[in-house]
Amino acid sequence: MNRTSLLTLAALAALSANAGAQAIAPGSLIVSRTVYAGTAGTVTPGQALPGGGKAVADGTFPNVFKNESVDASFGVTAPIFLDQMTTSGKKTGTIAIDPGQLSTSFASKSELGLNISQDGKSVTFMGYVSPVNQLDVSNSNTPGVVDPTNAVKTSTQRGIATVSLATGALTVTGINAYSGNNGRNAVLAGGNYYTVGNAGNSGKGVSGSVLAQLSDDTGVQMIAQGQSGNTTVVGKTYGTAGSTTGYQHGFSTTTTGAAADKTGKDDNFRGETLFNNTLYVTKGSGGNGVNTVYQVGTAGQLPTAATASSTEITPLAGFPTSGTATHPFGLWFANATTLFVADEGDGQAKGTAGKDSSNAGLDEYTFFGGKWTEVAVFQKGLLDQAGYSGGLPWTVNADGLRNLTGEVNANGTFTLFATTSTVSNEATHDQGADPNELVSITVGPDSTASNTAFTVLETAAYGERLGGVALAPVPEPDNVALMLAGLGLLGWCARRRRA
């Protein structure tokens, strides 16, 4: 065997070793999941709750979440798991996130969104630097921004989790953003973490410098990889610090000609994604601002520490520029002219007067004529599913989609994977505690809302909630070509020896 063959063998051995070392196999689905871990003793009826009121139920699932009726901040921290699955829904492995380093809040339904880093080497999400079974952590202050009017007096850092796809190793970056509320998504790109979330929990009495700090603490935030603590808010400043209206970072309703809105609430973002070195975010909840899809800064340029304070955050052309009728959450670019948006629905139970499901589900947009145009809303197999209980004493229904990812197939079609939002017919519990689903759908050039349906890949078990979904990157084409070429050369060498 000649020197070239030996070099090929070495290259193949290296590639095989790297593939074998992968904690999460290339092409696998990654699904974040949390499991309620409390017991009856986690909460005692009659005890004073951190967010106010006295407990009306013990810590037993699911009735524990009826405590939200007396404590609007109620939640219980829970452990996090990353499940590895095939794209057909078969579970092939699980990474348990060290609960001593990070937890999530059960039942904060907007948490645990997943994003693959720009270099394709890790997956990121957000949680709390807190042990499990702690109360009301999702509405606690952070050490860097303390609101004295917050009913929850404790302070807890929010944490950015980075999990290596190769080894499964966990790194947690503690940050002081989103005081009084929660971080929803984080993505690593160009040496910086970009996060989205909301801040503020008091609702009443907060004003002046504290209110300004909370506005500085919300929306898109960034911090350099390897640092921790205070983050930098991304977005041009509108309004006057200390004012109860109009002080926003990145987007303000005043840019559309509307009146100034409640300070800090125009940039209450939930979903985010990267495409072509550009950051995109969504707002889909709350009664303030505009529920729509936004571009952060100039196309092709991620914000930096130097440009963060001058970055505009603007609705994509063709998307709503006023109102809160739609509820976008996750988004996935199939290519430069095809965008899919997950709409989580209005959160109203089926049969509720005034319920609007016209955009709930998967919305497909096409870019032409200088703007994005909605061409389809896919709901079949999702909103028309029969109700289910998941072991609960009430009925659960799918209401739309939250987190979203996808892949381009060899035949040019797109397969998308998403986690669902839910509603139920029982009103005294937090519906975020209800079991949701992982679904998939394949969309092609001939797909319509009537001939294309979702497939349910997994339903969360009793006491579980599914969060985000991502796809582990597959090897680069040049690596695949190298492997195939190497295998061909090895076969040629074997045949030559036999001859």
Sequence and secondary structure as in RCSB ss.txt:
>XXXX:A:sequence
MNRTSLLTLAALAALSANAGAQAIAPGSLIVSRTVYAGTAGTVTPGQALPGGGKAVADGTFPNVFKNESVDASFG
VTAPIFLDQMTTSGKKTGTIAIDPGQLSTSFASKSELGLNISQDGKSVTFMGYVSPVNQLDVSNSNTPGVVDPTN
AVKTSTQRGIATVSLATGALTVTGINAYSGNNGRNAVLAGGNYYTVGNAGNSGKGVSGSVLAQLSDDTGVQMIAQ
GQSGNTTVVGKTYGTAGSTTGYQHGFSTTTTGAAADKTGKDDNFRGETLFNNTLYVTKGSGGNGVNTVYQVGTAG
QLPTAATASSTEITPLAGFPTSGTATHPFGLWFANATTLFVADEGDGQAKGTAGKDSSNAGLDEYTFFGGKWTEV
AVFQKGLLDQAGYSGGLPWTVNADGLRNLTGEVNANGTFTLFATTSTVSNEATHDQGADPNELVSITVGPDSTAS
NTAFTVLETAAYGERLGGVALAPVPEPDNVALMLAGLGLLGWCARRRRA
>XXXX:A:secstr
  HHHHHHHHHHHHHHHHHHH SS TT EEEEEEE    GGGS TT B TTSSB SS S TTGGGGGGGT TT  
EEE EEEEEE TTS EEEEEE  TTT BEEET TT    EE TTSSEEEEEEESS SS BSGGGSBBTTB  TT 
S   B  EEEEEEETTT  EEEEEE  STTS EEEEEEETTEEEEEE      SS  HHHHHHHHHTSEEEEEET
T  B  EE S EES TT SBS EES  GGGGT    BTT TT   EEEEETTEEEEEE  SSSS  EEEEESSTT
    TTTGGG  EEE TTS SS S   EEEEEEEETTEEEEEE      TT TT   SS EEEEEEEETTEEEEE
EEE TTTTTS  B TTSSS EEEEEEEEEEEEE TTS EEEEEEEEEEES  SS GGGS  EEEEEEE TT  TT
T   EEEEE  TTEEEEEEEE     HHHHHHHHHHHHHHHHHHHHHH 
